[in-house]
Amino acid sequence: MPKEQKQKYLKKEEVTLPPPPDNVMHTIRYCHLPTKIGNNYCGEHLASDPNPNQRERIPCPYDTSHTVYKDELEKHLAQKCNSRPQPNPPYFSLNVNCTISSSSASSELVIEEKVTLSELSKENLDSLINNVNYWFQNFVPKNFETLVLDHEVLKERKKEIIINSKHVTQQASLLGHMARLKLLRPDGCFIEFGCGKGELSYFTKLAIKDEDNNRFLLIDRKNTRGKFDAGIRDAGLSKTPVLRVGMDIKDLDLSKLDFVKDSKIIAYSKHLCGSATDVTLKSLVNYSKLNKNENPIIGIIIALCCHQLCQYHMYPNHQYLEDIGITNDDFKRICTMSSWAICGQRSRHNDKHSDDDDDDHTCDNSAEPDDDDNNVHYSGLDYSSREALGYKCKRILDYGRLKYLQENGFDVELIYYVESSTSLENLALMAVPRKN
């Protein structure tokens, strides 16, 4: 190779760049965005330019992670910003599935204040504990059935997952129960509430096999990447209709959603935190009441969890609470106490897993600080006693949900669908229309 040509391929001498200014230094590397001719900064960092003659840039009110020229703000907000609020779809109805609706025009109800049990007097805490024992002993069935099922569509997946296999175990049992209740119908409209990535719906579609008269509605208020949406769509002989709705369930009016019109609906979820379960049940019951001749909701299977996140104004069965003597304040306290069933002392119970937060969902499962080997819990109770009280609180709330569906035309079961060694949150609510 000639010397001149060889010289062409020699590595250029590295130039040491000066450090970026402190006012734009967020990382150790330079911004990769280009600058316009005559500017020393890119558009996003132009606000840091000390030159007073530069056009002023300000953070976007819709999304402060980017900036916009101040004199173009109105146009940006109205036409260009990808984070600008979109018009509500026809099936949006503010707080339609809340038991106590808000008169506010805000899209968010006021979050109820959390209760701290440790701040209660010893007398009030003891009274609450006695009441929980009374409500559970006198109003709640004691022995819900344990029925752990499986489904062939997940057998290969189980072989692949060796570590942290609880999710596939839960999915397999839920699908097994759907098969037991004859809900894997070729003509069904399958609605997964709190769907996350849509993995459970994907396996549900595989379990239906090659039938293509079904459709899938995936609902989640989080902007989650629909990792399994395409798989559901392409799993049959022809394209399966799939619709993903990004909306809080409390605002979802199924009667105005054309996608489910005149369909037999199967509703299900593997992880529906606290009040999300309550507004889901309310949504389904509201829709079922529209057709007096035949219930369009032919099946409900929801794995229950995160009772500490329940809120009074969303709980569907206030009449049940009133009948057994639970006030609004009592409700808040038993929701908080329910976390005693799943929090603390894990090292002593290492055969059990934490409750069912998975790849699709992250719950705030926080509870009050637990005791350790050196400290006594403020209640004066040992861990086993508190754990038992926590489960009693959960079952009190769950039985009210069961009664709500029974009163609205469903045959309902509460079944332990996996062992507690798989998940501490192992109870599922299952319902089908009552046969007249």
N, C-alpha and C positions, 0 to 999 in steps of 0.2 A: 504494500500500500504506500503510495507517495506520501512524503512527509507532510505536504500541505493538506492532503485529505485526512491523514491521521490526526493532525492538529484540530480538525473540525469536530472530531468526536471526543476530544479531551474534555474532562469535567470542568465546567466553568468554576472560577474561583468564587467561593461562597462569600456573600456580603453580609456582614452583621448589621441587622436593622436596629434602629433605636427603639426603645420600649414605647408602646402607645401611651398617649396621655392618660393621667390618672382618672380623669372624668369619664373615660370610655373603657377603662380597663376592667372587664368583668371576668375574663379568662386570660390564660397565659398566651393565647394565640391572637393573631390579627383577625379582624372581621374580613370575610371573604367577598362581601358585596362590592361591586364596582362603584366608582365615583364618577359624577358628571364632569365634563371638561370645565375647568375653572374652580371646582370645589376640592377641598382637602378631605372631606368626609363623605361617606355614603349617605343615602337618604335617611336611614334609620339613626345614624349618629350625627346628623347635621345639627341637631340641637346642641351638641357639645362644642360646636365651632365657636371660638371666641370672637370671630369677625362680626361686628355689630351690623354690618350691611347685609348679612345673610337673612333670607326669609325665615321667619320663626316657625319651628316645628313643635308640636305638643303631643302628648300621649292621646291615643284614640279613646274616647269615653266608653266605647263598647268593649275594647280589648286593649289594655294598657301595655301589652307586650310589643305593640308597634306604634309608630308616630305618624303624624300627618301634618302638612302645611296648615297653619292656623287659618290662612285666608281661603283654604279649600275645604275646611272642616264640614260645612253644610253639605257640599256635594259628595264628600267621602262617606258621610253617615247615611245619606239617602240612596246612593247608587253603588258605591265601590266596596265598602267594608264587608268582608266575608263573615264578620261576627255580628252584623246588624240583626236585630230580632226579625224573625220571619212571621208572616201573618199566621194566625192560628188556623188549623185545618177545621173542616166542618164538624169533626167528631170531638173537638175540644169543648168541654163545658166545665167551667171553673168549679172545683170542689164538688162535682156532681156525686162522687162516691163517698163523701164524708157524712157521717151520721149527724154531726152538727156542722152546718156549712157556715162559711164566713161571709159577712156582708161587705167585706172589704173588696175593693177592685183589684187588689194585689193578687198575683198568681200564686202566692205562697201564704199558707196559713201561719199564724204565729206558732212557733215551736213551743210546746209546753215546757215549763221549767222543770229541770231534773230535781228529783228528791234525793236528799242525802240522809240515809237512815241513821248514820252515826250522830247526826245533829238532833235526833229525837231524844226526849227524856227517856230514862229507863222504864218509867211507867207506861209511856205511850208505845215504846217498842215492844214491851211484854204484852200489851193489849193487842197490838197488831199480830204478833206471833200466835196468840191464843185464837184470834179471829180466823187466821189462815188455817189453823188446825180444825176449827169448827166448820168453816166453809167446805173444806176438802172432805171432812168426815161425813158431812150430812148431805152434800149436794153433788159430789163427783164420783162416778164409778171408779173402783179401785184397780181392776184387773183388765187393762186393755190387752188385746191379743198381740202376741209377737209372731209375725209371719214374714220371714226373710225369703224372698224369691230371687230368681235369676232369669236371664234371657239369653238365648243362644247368640243373638246379634253382638253381644259384648264378650263372648268367650275368648276370642283372639285378642281383644284389647286387654283383657285381664292378664293374659300371658305376657304382654308387653310391659305392663305396669307392675313393677315389683315393689318399688318404694312409693309410699303415699298412695296406696291403692283405694283409699276410702271413697273417692269420688266415683270411680268406675263401679264399685260395689253398690253404692247408692243408686246410680243410674240403672244398673242391671235389675235391682229390686223394684224400682219404680216402674220400669218397663214390664217386669213380670206381673205387677199388680194391674197395669193397664191391660195386659193380655187376659188376666183372670177376670176382670170386669168387662171383657169384650169391647174395649175402647179403641183397639188398633184397627179402626174401620177404614175401608178403602175410600169411603165417601165423606170422611170427616174433615172439619176445619179445626186444625190443631193450634191452640193458642198457648204459647209459652210466656208466662208473666215473669218479669225479671230475668230475661233470657240470657243476658251477657253475650257471649260469643255465639250462642245457639247450638252448643254441643249436644245437649239432651234432645233437641229437636232433630238433629242430624241422625242420631241413633234411632229415634222414633220413626223417622222416614225409612231407614233401613229395615226396621222391624215390620213395617207394612209391606215390604218387598216391592213387587213391580206394579202395584195398583197405582193409578195416576189420576183418580178423581178427587184426591184430597188437596188441601192447601194448608199453608203454614203462616201464622201471624206471630211475629216476634216483637215483644214489647219490653222496652227498657228505657228508663229516663236518662241513663248515662249514655254519652256518645261513645259507645263501644264499637270497635271494629268487628264487623260481622264475619268472623273467621270461617264459620261453617255455612253461611247463607248459600254460597254457590254450590256446596256439596249437597245441601238439601234440594236445591233447584235441579241438579243434574242426576239425582240418585235414581229416578224412575225411568220408564221407557220414553217418556216425553218430559218436557219442562214442567216442573211442579211450581205453581204460583207461590211466591214467597213475598211477604210484605213485612218490612221492619218499621215499627212506629217508635219514634223517640219522644216519649211523653211520660209524665208522672201518671200513674194509674188512677190517682184520685181525680184526675180531670178527664178521663177517657169515657166517652159515651158510646158504647158498642152499638147502640141502635142507629147511630148516624154514620157508621163505618160500612160502606158498601161491600167491602171485602168479605164480611161475614154474613151478609144478608142471605136468608133462606138456607143456612147451613146448619148441620148438626155439629155442635161445638164440644170439643174436648179440651178442657183447661188444665194446665199442669205447671209445676215448677219444682225445681230441686232446692232452691234457695230464695226464699221470699221473706225478707227481714221484717219482723215486728208488724207495724201498721200496714205495710205493703200487702200482707196477707188479708188484713181486714178490709181494705178498700177493694181488693180483688174480689172477695166474696160479695161485697156490696154491689160491685159492677155486674157480676154474673147474675145475682138475684134480680137486680133491676132489669136486666135484659130478659130474664126468664119470664117475668111478669107480663111482658108485652104480648106473648102468644098464649091465650087462655086455653086453646085446644090441645097443644102439645108443647112440652118443655123443650126448647132448642138446645139447652145445656144437657148433654147426655152423659157427661162425666167430669169430675173434678178430682185431681190428685195433687196435693200440695204438701211438700215436706216442710214442717213448721220449724221456726228458729227465731232466735233473737227477741224473745218476749220483752226484754228490758227496753226495747225501742218502741213498744206500743204506746199509742196516745189516745186519751179518752175520747176526743172528738172524732176519731176515726174508728173506734171499736164498734162493730155492727150491732151488738145486742145489749143495749142499755137496759132493756126491760129485765133481762136475766140478772144483770148486776143489781138492779133495784129490788128484785124479788128476793134475792138472798142477802141483801143488806150491805152491798159494797158501794160506798160513796165515791165521788170523784177523787178525793184525797186518798182513800183506801186503794183505788185503782192504781194511782201513781206509785204508791208505796209497794204494792205487790209486784208491779212491773220491775221496780228496782230490786226487790228481794229475789225475783226469779233468777237474777244473775248469780246468786249463791250456788245454783246447781251446776254451773259450768266454769266457775272462776276459782282460782287459788288452789294451793296444795297439790299442784299437778305432779310434783315429784313423788308424792305418796300414791298417786293413782296413774302411774305412767303407762298402764295398759289402756288408758282412755285418751282420746284425742280431743283437742279443743273443738268448739262448735264449728259449724260447717262453712267457714269462710274459704272460698276457693279461688281459682284463677279468674273467674268471671266477676266475683263480688268481693268486696272488702267491707266488713261490718265494723261498726264501733261497738265492740263487745266489752267496753270498759265497765268495770264494777268498782265498788269501793274497795279500799285496800284490805287484803285478807290478813289473817294472823300468820305468824311463822312459829318456829320452834320455841322462841323466847318470849313472845308476846301473846297476850290473851285478847281475843276478839271482843269488841265493844258490846256485843250481844251477850257475852258470857257463855255462848254455845261452842261446842267443838265443831270441827269441820264436817263430820258425818251428819250431825243434826242440822247444820245450816244447809248442807247439800239437799237433804230430804225436804226441808222447807222450800228451797228454791224450786224443786220439782213440783211440789204441791201448788205453788203459785202458777207455774206454767200450765198445769192440768186444769186449774180453775178457769184460766183464760181460754184454754182450748175447748173445754166443755161448753162454754158460752158460744163459741163459734159453731160447734156441732149442733147445739140447740137452735141457733139462728137458721142453719140450713134445713133442719128438720121442720121448723115452723114455716118454711117456704117451699115445701114439696119435695124434699130429698130424703132418701135413705142414706145415712151417714155412718162411717166407721172411723175410729181413731186407732191406728195400728202401728206398732213398733216394727218398722219395715227393714231396719238393720239392727245389729247388736250394738249395745252401748260401747263395746270395744272398738267399733268402727267409727262411731260419732256419738258424742254426748247428746246431740240434737237428732234423735232417731225416731221421732213420732211423725206420722203422716196423716193428714186428713183426706179421706176418700169418700166421694159421694156420687150417687146416680139418682135419676128421677124416681120418685116413689111410684110404684105400680098401683094403679087404681083398680 
